[in-house]
Amino acid sequence: MRVYTRDLTPPLHRAPLGHALSPDGVERLFVRLSERVGFRARPHMLRHSFASEVALSTKDPALVKELLGHASVASTDVYLHARWADMRAAVEAHQNTCRSAQ
């Protein structure tokens, strides 16, 4: 996940007002965010990023399923990304196991 560290003054958020944002309010927020970061930001990007990070850190698709409210754990497969570092570590661990067995 890319991290954008531009100066976001004034802040993108508002102080809690005691009620949820309306759909139009969310849309306006993401239009402003998109203008500031230079690409089209969408609310689902946050959901997907959150789910991907939970899946990566916990390795528990059932937890991701519950957090996102999915009906089936199969729906969480899209959030399970193989990363090069993880794949390399798995291959190296397998090679070390094979060497030890010889």
Secondary structure, DSSP 4 states (H G I P E B T S, - for coil): --------SS-SS----SSPPPHHHHHHHHHHHHHHHTS---HHHHHHHHHHHHHHHH--HHHHHHHHT-S-GGGGGGG----HHHHHHHHHHHHHHHHHH-
